[in-house]
Amino acid sequence: YNIACIQEPYLNPVKLANASNLGCFWDVLYPTNHHNSPDHTQTIILVNKRLSKNKWHTIKINSSNIMAIEILGDFGKVHIYNVYNLCDHDNVIHFMERHMNTKHNV
């Protein structure tokens, strides 16, 4: 696999995914605000190290429940989102709606 979207990741005591094992094969991507509030991180994205870093980048999203990357290729560009939606409200859905309506994504 080239991309894995993980929800509710296990974070070690220093609030990182077990990168000692993952780091051999994957670039571990955290939400934009992870370092400000690591206890709230609900999503991570793993990108296979075989994918050139010149062909992808993260999309900054101010949420611990949503992450995204943009992949570039001969096909154009593709955005991949990892969305963790809590079951007791729909705030993330409204956040995504606002995000998708910005000029950057239209």
Secondary structure, 3 states (H helix, E strand, C coil): CCEEEEECCCCCCCCCCCHHHHCCCEEEECCCCCCCCHHHCCEEEEEECCCCHHHEEECCCCCCCEEEEEEEECCEEEEEEEECCCCCCCHHHHHHHHHHCCHHHC
